[in-house]
Structures are given as structure tokens and as C-alpha cells.
Amino acid sequence: MKLALDGVGVTLDEARILEDVSVDVPTGQRLAVLGPSGSGKSTLLRVVAGLQPTTAGRVLLDDRDVTSVPPYRRGVGLVFQDAALFPHRDVAGNVGFGPKVAGLDAHARRSRVTEALELVGLAGAENRVVTTLSGGEAQRVALARSLATRPDVLLLDEPLGSLDGPLRLRLQEDLRALFERLSLTAVHVTHDVAEAFALGDRVAILREGRLAQVATPEALWARPADDWVARFLGLRNIVRHGDRATVTRPEAVRVVQGQGAVVVSVDRDGPLVRLRVRHDDGAELESVTTGTENPEPGDRVSVEVDSTGVFEVPVWQGTAPG
Amino acid sequence: MDRDRRALSVGGVATVAVPVAFLAAFFAWPLVAILERSLAGDGTVDLPHDVLTRRSTLEVAWFTLWQAVVSTALTLVAALPLAWALARFSFRGRSLVEALVLVPFVLPTVVVATAFLALLPDGVERTVWAILLAHVFFNVAIVVRIVGAFWAGLDPSLDDAAATLGASPYRRHRLVTAPLLAPAVAAAASIVFLFCFTSFGVIVVLGGIRYATLEVEIYNQAARLFDLRAAAALALLQLAAVAATVLVSGRLERRLGGARTRRGPAPRPTGRDRVRVGLAVGCSLALLALPPLALVVRSFRVADGYGLDHYASLLDETPALLVVPWHAILNSLLFAGAATAIALMVGVLAAVAVARGRRGLDALLMLPLGASAAMLGFGFLLAFDDPPLDLRSSVLIVPIAQALVAIPFVVRSLVPALRAVEARLGEAAAVLGASPWQVRREIDLPLLARPLAVAAGLAFAVALGEFGATVFIARADWPTVPVSIFRFLGRPGADNVGTAMALSVTLMILVTAVALASERSLVGRPPR
């Protein structure tokens, strides 16, 4: 099912939480909504789910206006950030909740539960007490619970936010596989750039309640809409001049033996190495490289820049991302 | 959807309207009746100067104040070590100790007073110490509950941090723990003070004719001397004092928010702490067990040794009552059952409204508790003696009064549970397709079943033991157990005292059983 937001606005106590948000999610596609905390991401999901009344605009499902349809008649599933499992029901009771209130008989309910638990890799967990689940398991049950209602659109609110390390990566992989397999229309909210790029066919960047840019991960990385978006995506070599800014990609910066600059810091990040160098005129640049033979802080070096990795963007007239 | 929403908003209005209407009819109106009686001279408004400036009034006011202050101080001294032991350490039998400490709080005042009577040697003059110690016995539970819960919630890493910064245990306590605990201690103390200030049953039984609080003096003037105007004037004074205390205690309690964190299981005591914890728990349990034990022993003591004579006398007709004593037990159960039903109906609605953020209603509902039971009973007496509502001869009036006293307990035990049923769970259910009514049935109700059982048990226990209001309004042919105990104690002769003791033991067992049963359902709750 196709989801569309048309000029959605939410104002709470005179504070504009969302303003003029318009975005389409074609059937079977995933949209990742990316933004810093307080940008209105969760509110956006609550609007789509019907939990948050709008003060402007429309929510459309397959071109049908559902703006005033209550959440329980929308057919939109929502996976909460901290799972929000019902503590008084076991895993089967949680997953089977949707089918139950939909009036399915016990047999149909059971097969829905089995199917959903299999999808999330928790087959056989029916009788477990939800308070004994680990964070990752709870999140999988929450996902299964939403899937069991066979939602037209699935919403995920930072589903990996409470997990860490390898567990987070694994569930991210599983989610991606699941999305491909079910070809679900999904909106997925996160503040993590890598997660958004991994899970979204397209990424919508939300900034202070407004959409800053909507594009595929590739297009976003290739052409950030402005210097704020570039910085938010993790680009550091940004120099403002007037209302334009020059962005130099770190992989376009090569550090070689020579003179003219000094290495300030060397940080390894997995297979990548981030070098910070300072020109003798004071300007700093970040370089990303691979390999194990790298200069050390204090080394004198010279810097070469590949001009294909340099581009200009407009300057955003607001506060910089944290 | 619109129909559902409209139905829900009608429900929303009812959650406020029903409790407010109930309070207006059965609390505000009796108060108005008291004011009317005290302020209205012959068709004019005038303050009852003469009553308020009487020497006897000043003496009663002074005694009321100082006994409340001293009782509160003694309660803190007795309760803080136990609060520390229960908050800081885990040890075998800890949950049992926690449950036992709560029992005195639900015991009826008349039973506790009778127990202290049983502790005192025969013929010894009833001393003010008995009154003070009875107050301590009652209120230890309040301090342990409020301060203990707060203490257990204090982040232990604060103490650890102070230790790594070089603070000795004593300085850590003085500079870190004590300041953090101060608001909880102050809040608990103000509640204890309020209960001691409005003490009635304990003083009526233990104070004899020498000691009277304002509350008791209201009863004496109204029920013994039939000077309703003087009683109303004293009630006015009491009301002013209580209102001031409630304001202060409400403010102190509000400061208690925040500052709490969850933490893992408490450690077992080691080294010198083992001795300290043992002493704190042992002494407290001894203090709390002694009076009930003395009561039980005395109830079996007859002229020539020990026997069941006093219990047998419960089946005999007596000049002290218009009915056979065991009928009073039936009456009590009946009234308490009706009171529980009323208290739950009004209390659940009110708790829903309070949990939704109507704090004003919470304060309003606490008023009957603060305004004191005897005053309530007196107000009933004045308000419902003529049309449109002539309830004085109706049996219903007793459970209504008892419900008023029980409602604050229902609200207080339900509101945290209602708040804990997070809105998020309802939202999760809604996006899964549950209509608002299905959310109520499938999510809210099951999660509230246990807290409801606790509230019902508490209301029943409170109603069973209610004395201050009931003694004013219970019909002579429908006495409750506390009223009967009071009547028996008021008559001369060892046999009457013995029957009172037997009735007290019976009531104590009933109340304890109800309280422990409802508390167990709380204990058995699955971890969240």
C-alpha cells in the first residue's frame, strides 16, 4: 500500500513540532526518517499511526484520506522504541493480541502467532514470559506482534535504539532481509546514519520539524542539500564562504610524506583510519584511508586533494547539528 | 469512532462528577452544618468567642498539640532504624517483616487502645505514656513506608561517590544521605503529626477523663453533654488546625518527586551492620508484637486462671448492648462490605481522574481523612437529621461515613498503579486494532486487577475498624465491633473488660487477615 503525507503540520502548545511535511512512500518501499533528537521524528510516526492528531495537512493511504481515522482502524503497525510489550500476557498473548481483537478464532490466531514468530526468528517462544526476554528478543516480539496483524504499512520507532553492538547489527540485517521478503511498505525512524542508509530505500532528513532532504542514500551522500545535512551525515571538511560552503570528502584527501602540514590525530575506526592534519596556515582537514602503515601524530606531511571529491553546497541559516 | 469518543468523554466527566457529588453531599454538607451551628447565633453570624477562649478549651488545645508533637518525635526515633535496615539491606524474612510492620497501621484504634490497656497493670492509673506509645505503635508503619521507600530509592552510587571523595561513613551520612532523606522524613512526620493531632479512639479509651484532644472534646460536648454549639465551635478550631497541617504536609509531599532511581537487589548486611540490622529489626518487632500479645493473653484470663469465658460471653445477652455481642461482628462485616463497595465505586472513578492529572481532586479526596473521623460523624449527625436527607435513622449512613474515610486509601493505592499502566501500552494496543473499549478490557483491567484487590482489602480493613465517625451515628440496635468494645470498656467490672478484650482479639484477627490477604496479592505480582 502506498503511503503519502501531504503538508502535515503538528502544533502543540504553540510549539511547531512538524511543519509542512510532504513525502511519498510507494508500495513496498522503505523510507528511513533520519534526524537529531527533538527533530519531530517520533511525532511523524505517531501522525501516520493515528496516535497524534494533526493541525494541518493530510495522511493518505492508497490515495484515501485517513487523517481522521482512529489508530485501531488504520491498519498501520507501529513498533515502539522500547517494545511496549504487555507485561500481563506471554509472548503468544502479545503476538496474538492483534488477531484477537480483530475477532479471529483461536486456530487462526495460533497460526498467525507461529508464522509471525518464525518471521522474526523466535519460533517456539510462545509461552515465554515477556518480562524475562532480553532487549533484542523483546524487540523481535514487538515486531512479530505488529506483523501478526498483517499491517498495510509498518512503522518502526528506533527499533534498534535500545540495543548495542553486534546484537544491533544482527537485528538490522534481519530487519533488512525481512523487509525484502515481505516487500512491506515501511517507515523507519532513527538518529543513526548507518542504520538509515542500511534500511531505507530512501532517506528523509528531518530538521526542526521540516524535511531538509529526501533522497536515496547514494544521492544523499553524493549531493547533500546544504552544509547542515553534509555535517549531519558525517562530513567534516566544510568551509563556509558567504552563503556557500565548500565540502571536501575525506576519502579525496591523501596524506603523503612531505612538508606543509602536521598530523594532529590518528584514529582507527575498524578498517578505516581517520587522520586529522593541520596546514601550516591553520586550516584543518580530515582524511580517511585504509591500511596499517600510517603516519603518527606530529609527523610532518603534505596533503593532496582529488578535485572530484570537492563540491559546493548552500549554507543552512540555522544552528549546526550537534 | 465518534460514538466511542463521545462515550469516553462522558466517562471522563463522570470520573470527576461522581466523586465531587459524593463529597459535596456527604462531606461538604456536614461541614456546612457544623459551621452553621457554630457561627450562627440567633440569626446573626458571630464567632463563638466564649467557647474558644474558655480555659478548658485552651487546655485541650495545648494537650492536643504537645502530645502530637511528642508522639511524632518518638515515632521517628522508633521507626528510622527499621526504615534504614529495610531500605539498605536484604536478609532472610525481610518481606515478612515488611508485611508485619504494616499490620499496626490497619489495626483499629480501639483495638490498639485496648491492647495497651491490657499491657498496663490492673488499677494503675492510665498514663499519658500509654497514649504516646500507642501513637508510636500505629505510626511506625507510616514512617517505615514513606522514608523506607525513599531511602531504598536513593542511588547508592552517591554514597560510593562520596566515599571515593574521601568522606567517612559519618560524614557521608551527614552530608549526603541525611539531606537527601530530609524531605521524606518531613513528609512522613507531617502525616504522623496529623494522625496524632486528630487521634480519637486511642485517647477516648486510654485518656480517661484527664486527657482529651480536640477530637475527643467534640465527642464529649456533643454526645455526653449535648452542647452542640460548643462541639461545633471546637470542630471549627480543629478544622483550622487540620487545614494548616494538610497544607504543609501536601507541600512537603510534593517535594518528594524525582530523586528516585531504580537499583539492583540490596546487599546482605556484613560486619557491624549485621548487629545493627538485627537490633533494629528485633527491637521494632518486639515493640510491635508486645501489645497484641498482651491483648490476646488478657482475653483468655479469667478470675481463676485462663479460659474461654470471655469468648463465650460474646454469645450472651448483655446490659452493655441492645444486641448479642456477636451480632456486632455480623454488623461490622455487613457495613464494611457495603462501605467497600461504595468506596471502590467512588474511589476508582476518582483515581482515574487523578491519574489523568486532576491533582485538585486528589487533595479534595484527602480532606475527609484530614478532617478527622469524629468531626465527620458529628457533621453527619447535624446534617442528616431533617429533610431532604434524613439518614440518621437509616442504616445506610454508617457505610457511607466509613466509605468517606476509606476512599483516600483506595485512591492512593490505585493512582500509582493507574499511572504505571502506561499510555504507551494503550497506544500499542490501539495500533494493533484494539478499540478504546477493548483497550480497557484487555489491557487496563487485567493490569489493575491486583491493585484493585489491594484497594478493596484496605478499604474493607479501614471500614471494619472505623470508630470515630461510627460511634456518632451507629444506631444503638446496630452497633459495630469497635463501638461495642467502647461500650463494654465504659462499663464497670472485669467481665465487661474481658468481653471487650475478646471482641478486640476477634476484630484484630479479622482485620489482619484481610490486610495480609490483600498485601499478599501485591507481593505475588509478577515482576515488571
Chai-1 contact restraints between the chains, C-beta under 6 A:
chainA,res_idxA,chainB,res_idxB,connection_type,confidence,min_distance_angstrom,max_distance_angstrom,comment,restraint_id
A,A49,B,V431,contact,1.0,0.0,6.0,A-B,restraint_1
A,L51,B,E427,contact,1.0,0.0,6.0,A-B,restraint_2
A,P70,B,M1,contact,1.0,0.0,6.0,A-B,restraint_3
A,P71,B,A430,contact,1.0,0.0,6.0,A-B,restraint_4
A,P71,B,V431,contact,1.0,0.0,6.0,A-B,restraint_5
A,Y72,B,A430,contact,1.0,0.0,6.0,A-B,restraint_6
A,Y72,B,G433,contact,1.0,0.0,6.0,A-B,restraint_7
A,Y72,B,A434,contact,1.0,0.0,6.0,A-B,restraint_8
A,Y72,B,S435,contact,1.0,0.0,6.0,A-B,restraint_9
A,L78,B,V431,contact,1.0,0.0,6.0,A-B,restraint_10
A,A84,B,R424,contact,1.0,0.0,6.0,A-B,restraint_11
A,A84,B,L425,contact,1.0,0.0,6.0,A-B,restraint_12
A,A84,B,A428,contact,1.0,0.0,6.0,A-B,restraint_13
A,P87,B,R528,contact,1.0,0.0,6.0,A-B,restraint_14
A,H88,B,P446,contact,1.0,0.0,6.0,A-B,restraint_15
A,H88,B,L447,contact,1.0,0.0,6.0,A-B,restraint_16
A,F97,B,L432,contact,1.0,0.0,6.0,A-B,restraint_17
A,G98,B,L432,contact,1.0,0.0,6.0,A-B,restraint_18
A,G98,B,G433,contact,1.0,0.0,6.0,A-B,restraint_19
A,V101,B,G433,contact,1.0,0.0,6.0,A-B,restraint_20
A,V101,B,A434,contact,1.0,0.0,6.0,A-B,restraint_21
A,V101,B,Q438,contact,1.0,0.0,6.0,A-B,restraint_22
A,A102,B,G433,contact,1.0,0.0,6.0,A-B,restraint_23
A,T131,B,P527,contact,1.0,0.0,6.0,A-B,restraint_24
A,T131,B,R528,contact,1.0,0.0,6.0,A-B,restraint_25
A,T149,B,L432,contact,1.0,0.0,6.0,A-B,restraint_26
A,T149,B,G433,contact,1.0,0.0,6.0,A-B,restraint_27
